[in-house]
Amino acid sequence: MKVRLGYPDRLLVVDGKTIYLFKKRLYSAPLEEIKKWVCGKEALLPPALKEVAADVVNVLESLQKPGNYDSGVSKAAVT
């Protein structure tokens, strides 16, 4: 599954188990590191990814809740 989140100054893409952030340069990290950071554990993430880590986890959790899918197509921006 691919999820794209747009911000005024950056673009975030969740592509499977990898997160990509475009903010003047490209940052990437495994999804597991993002989840660790949000849970309060130590994680190797650049500051730019730490800023959006909670958004990533919130969006992915909301997409996994029942009722967010209609005929297999998400109501959120999933491609």
Buried (B, 14 or more C-beta within 10 A) or exposed (E): EEBBBEEEEBEBBBEEEBBBBBBEEEBEBBBEBBBBBBEEEEBEBEEBBBBBBEBBBEBBEEBEEEEEBEEEEBEEEBE
